[in-house]
């Protein structure tokens, strides 16, 4: 259905062209370690056969393990949306940080796909186990993302049904 190109390979033009021309699914590309000129090159490769808007998903990403919160730069999601939102299928977020709070913020900022590494044990040796999620972490992340998704709406009426009993009981009544 899709293939994910890591930041380390996103400047391999031959690979990108093969994915553009021969792979039929979505191509998801992380933009970590990538400057704006390189970003534009990636997008233009996919625009050559008009497969960008239907198949290309780009991810805001800071490549590090684990990434300190100050270096996550969540507002890059907004920048990518402004610069490429009309030219690609979706903007995602690829996180290499500790915890799950940042993922919820990324979703709230407009990242339609959240990508995290999975591990069975965060204490294992290797560069990304510490910044990965164990099964319970994925359950909590899914729970929190679903709660935020359900919450991102406007009131359907000025006074919601859940508010009416409280309004009757608590609201000051002016004469």
Residue pairs with C-beta under 8 A, 6 or more apart in sequence:
1 25
1 26
2 25
2 26
2 27
2 28
2 57
3 19
3 23
3 25
3 26
3 27
3 28
4 28
4 29
4 30
4 115
5 15
5 16
5 19
5 27
5 28
5 29
5 30
6 30
7 30
7 31
7 32
7 33
7 34
7 61
7 63
7 94
8 33
8 63
9 15
10 16
10 29
10 30
10 31
10 34
10 38
10 42
11 34
11 38
11 41
11 42
13 41
13 45
16 27
16 29
16 42
16 45
16 46
17 45
19 27
20 27
20 45
20 46
20 48
20 49
20 51
21 49
25 55
26 55
26 56
26 57
26 89
27 46
27 55
27 56
27 57
28 57
28 58
28 59
28 92
28 113
28 115
29 42
29 56
29 57
29 58
29 59
30 58
30 59
30 61
30 63
30 94
30 115
31 39
31 42
31 58
31 59
31 60
31 61
31 76
31 80
32 61
32 62
32 63
32 94
33 63
34 42
39 58
39 83
39 84
42 58
43 52
43 56
43 58
43 84
43 87
43 88
46 52
46 55
46 56
46 88
47 87
52 87
52 88
52 89
53 86
53 87
53 88
53 89
54 89
55 89
56 88
56 89
57 88
57 89
57 90
57 91
57 92
57 113
58 80
58 84
58 88
58 90
58 91
58 92
59 91
59 92
59 93
59 94
59 111
59 113
59 115
60 73
60 74
60 76
60 77
60 80
60 91
60 92
60 93
60 94
60 106
60 111
61 93
61 94
61 95
61 96
62 71
62 72
62 73
62 96
63 96
64 71
64 96
65 96
65 127
65 128
65 130
65 131
66 96
66 97
66 98
66 130
66 131
67 95
67 96
67 97
67 131
68 97
69 97
69 102
72 95
72 97
72 102
74 93
74 102
74 105
74 106
74 109
75 109
77 91
77 93
77 106
77 109
77 110
77 111
78 109
78 110
80 91
81 91
81 110
84 91
85 91
90 112
90 113
91 110
91 111
91 112
92 111
92 112
92 113
92 114
92 115
93 103
93 106
93 107
93 111
93 113
93 114
93 115
94 115
94 116
95 102
95 103
95 106
95 114
95 115
95 116
95 131
96 117
96 128
96 131
97 131
98 130
98 131
100 133
100 137
100 140
100 141
100 144
103 114
103 116
103 141
103 144
103 145
104 144
104 145
104 148
106 114
107 114
107 145
107 148
107 149
108 148
108 152
114 141
114 145
116 132
116 133
116 138
116 141
117 128
117 131
117 132
117 133
118 132
118 133
118 134
118 135
118 138
119 128
119 129
119 132
119 133
119 134
120 134
120 135
121 129
121 134
122 129
122 130
122 132
122 134
123 129
123 130
133 141
159 167
